[in-house]
Amino acid sequence: MSGLEGRGKMIADLSLAMMFGFALVQALLGVWHWRHPGTILPMIALIVVAWGVIQTLLRLSGVTGGAGSLGMVPLLKLILMLLQILLFAVAVRGGNTLDRIRRAAAAGPAPSAD
């Protein structure tokens, strides 16, 4: 086996390990968010996906040195990222509503106007 084939296998193994590592981190963050719902994780995800949309639009326009082609894969990627932005924005709004409900419950019942 030549050195180039060895590097290719090493890169493939590293890519596979990173994929499983990221999946594990996402699973742990999902469990944590399920037990402690809030707005922090959806906000972070919203920022990351918005950054991805900006990069994809720049790449499609050819500003960043990309080919600027509007193939089906980049277009599908852009549509899915826009859908993710919508879902994460709704998650942030739901987290804010949940926080408001928790604060109202902790404050106790409202005084009566009798």
C-alpha positions as a LaTeX table, in Angstrom:
\begin{tabular}{lrrr}
\hline
Residue & $x$ (\AA) & $y$ (\AA) & $z$ (\AA) \\
\hline
Met1 & 0.00 & 0.00 & 0.00 \\
Ser2 & 1.45 & 3.36 & $-0.98$ \\
Gly3 & 1.62 & 6.38 & 1.29 \\
Leu4 & $-1.23$ & 8.04 & $-0.55$ \\
Glu5 & $-3.59$ & 5.12 & 0.08 \\
Gly6 & $-2.60$ & 5.12 & 3.75 \\
Arg7 & $-3.41$ & 8.81 & 4.04 \\
Gly8 & $-6.75$ & 8.28 & 2.35 \\
Lys9 & $-7.68$ & 5.57 & 4.85 \\
Met10 & $-6.51$ & 7.77 & 7.72 \\
Ile11 & $-8.62$ & 10.69 & 6.46 \\
Ala12 & $-11.64$ & 8.42 & 6.03 \\
Asp13 & $-11.20$ & 7.03 & 9.55 \\
Leu14 & $-10.80$ & 10.53 & 10.99 \\
Ser15 & $-13.91$ & 11.72 & 9.14 \\
Leu16 & $-15.91$ & 8.80 & 10.49 \\
Ala17 & $-14.67$ & 9.43 & 14.04 \\
Met18 & $-15.54$ & 13.12 & 13.78 \\
Met19 & $-19.00$ & 12.28 & 12.46 \\
Phe20 & $-19.70$ & 10.01 & 15.42 \\
Gly21 & $-18.16$ & 12.56 & 17.80 \\
Phe22 & $-20.43$ & 15.34 & 16.52 \\
Ala23 & $-23.44$ & 13.01 & 16.68 \\
Leu24 & $-22.62$ & 12.19 & 20.30 \\
Val25 & $-22.26$ & 15.87 & 21.21 \\
Gln26 & $-25.58$ & 16.67 & 19.51 \\
Ala27 & $-27.30$ & 13.79 & 21.31 \\
Leu28 & $-25.96$ & 14.96 & 24.68 \\
Leu29 & $-27.04$ & 18.54 & 23.98 \\
Gly30 & $-30.47$ & 17.25 & 22.92 \\
Val31 & $-30.89$ & 15.31 & 26.17 \\
Trp32 & $-29.73$ & 18.30 & 28.19 \\
His33 & $-32.14$ & 20.60 & 26.35 \\
Trp34 & $-34.99$ & 18.11 & 26.79 \\
Arg35 & $-34.46$ & 18.13 & 30.56 \\
His36 & $-33.76$ & 21.86 & 30.85 \\
Pro37 & $-35.68$ & 23.63 & 28.07 \\
Gly38 & $-34.76$ & 27.22 & 27.37 \\
Thr39 & $-33.63$ & 29.55 & 24.64 \\
Ile40 & $-29.83$ & 29.21 & 24.70 \\
Leu41 & $-29.44$ & 26.19 & 22.40 \\
Pro42 & $-32.04$ & 27.34 & 19.85 \\
Met43 & $-30.38$ & 30.78 & 19.73 \\
Ile44 & $-26.96$ & 29.24 & 19.12 \\
Ala45 & $-28.40$ & 26.97 & 16.44 \\
Leu46 & $-30.24$ & 29.91 & 14.86 \\
Ile47 & $-27.01$ & 31.91 & 14.64 \\
Val48 & $-25.06$ & 28.97 & 13.18 \\
Val49 & $-27.70$ & 28.22 & 10.54 \\
Ala50 & $-28.05$ & 31.91 & 9.64 \\
Trp51 & $-24.27$ & 32.03 & 9.14 \\
Gly52 & $-24.55$ & 28.96 & 6.89 \\
Val53 & $-27.27$ & 30.65 & 4.82 \\
Ile54 & $-25.08$ & 33.73 & 4.37 \\
Gln55 & $-22.12$ & 31.59 & 3.31 \\
Thr56 & $-24.25$ & 29.57 & 0.89 \\
Leu57 & $-25.68$ & 32.72 & $-0.68$ \\
Leu58 & $-22.18$ & 34.19 & $-1.04$ \\
Arg59 & $-20.92$ & 30.96 & $-2.58$ \\
Leu60 & $-23.84$ & 30.79 & $-5.00$ \\
Ser61 & $-23.32$ & 34.41 & $-6.04$ \\
Gly62 & $-19.65$ & 33.76 & $-6.75$ \\
Val63 & $-18.39$ & 36.40 & $-4.30$ \\
Thr64 & $-16.29$ & 33.93 & $-2.28$ \\
Gly65 & $-14.68$ & 32.38 & $-5.33$ \\
Gly66 & $-17.21$ & 29.60 & $-5.78$ \\
Ala67 & $-18.47$ & 28.57 & $-9.17$ \\
Gly68 & $-21.76$ & 30.36 & $-8.62$ \\
Ser69 & $-23.75$ & 27.52 & $-10.13$ \\
Leu70 & $-27.30$ & 27.02 & $-9.02$ \\
Gly71 & $-27.38$ & 23.24 & $-8.98$ \\
Met72 & $-30.01$ & 21.24 & $-7.17$ \\
Val73 & $-27.84$ & 20.37 & $-4.16$ \\
Pro74 & $-26.97$ & 23.95 & $-3.12$ \\
Leu75 & $-30.52$ & 25.05 & $-3.79$ \\
Leu76 & $-31.94$ & 22.20 & $-1.70$ \\
Lys77 & $-29.40$ & 22.99 & 1.02 \\
Leu78 & $-30.50$ & 26.63 & 1.04 \\
Ile79 & $-34.18$ & 25.70 & 1.26 \\
Leu80 & $-33.54$ & 23.31 & 4.14 \\
Met81 & $-31.46$ & 25.90 & 6.00 \\
Leu82 & $-34.24$ & 28.48 & 5.62 \\
Leu83 & $-36.66$ & 25.93 & 7.06 \\
Gln84 & $-34.24$ & 25.37 & 9.96 \\
Ile85 & $-34.14$ & 29.12 & 10.61 \\
Leu86 & $-37.92$ & 29.14 & 10.84 \\
Leu87 & $-37.96$ & 26.18 & 13.23 \\
Phe88 & $-35.21$ & 27.58 & 15.47 \\
Ala89 & $-36.93$ & 30.98 & 15.58 \\
Val90 & $-40.13$ & 29.25 & 16.70 \\
Ala91 & $-38.10$ & 27.32 & 19.32 \\
Val92 & $-36.63$ & 30.56 & 20.69 \\
Arg93 & $-40.10$ & 32.09 & 20.86 \\
Gly94 & $-41.45$ & 28.99 & 22.61 \\
Gly95 & $-38.56$ & 29.06 & 25.09 \\
Asn96 & $-39.29$ & 32.70 & 25.89 \\
Thr97 & $-42.96$ & 31.89 & 26.42 \\
Leu98 & $-42.06$ & 28.96 & 28.67 \\
Asp99 & $-39.75$ & 31.21 & 30.69 \\
Arg100 & $-42.52$ & 33.82 & 31.07 \\
Ile101 & $-44.95$ & 31.12 & 32.27 \\
Arg102 & $-42.39$ & 29.80 & 34.77 \\
Arg103 & $-41.76$ & 33.29 & 36.17 \\
Ala104 & $-45.51$ & 33.91 & 36.51 \\
Ala105 & $-45.95$ & 30.58 & 38.33 \\
Ala106 & $-43.05$ & 31.32 & 40.65 \\
Ala107 & $-44.49$ & 34.75 & 41.51 \\
Gly108 & $-47.66$ & 33.10 & 42.77 \\
Pro109 & $-51.28$ & 33.88 & 42.03 \\
Ala110 & $-52.22$ & 37.41 & 41.04 \\
Pro111 & $-53.95$ & 39.40 & 43.81 \\
Ser112 & $-57.68$ & 39.62 & 43.46 \\
Ala113 & $-59.38$ & 42.96 & 42.81 \\
Asp114 & $-61.96$ & 42.57 & 45.62 \\
\hline
\end{tabular}
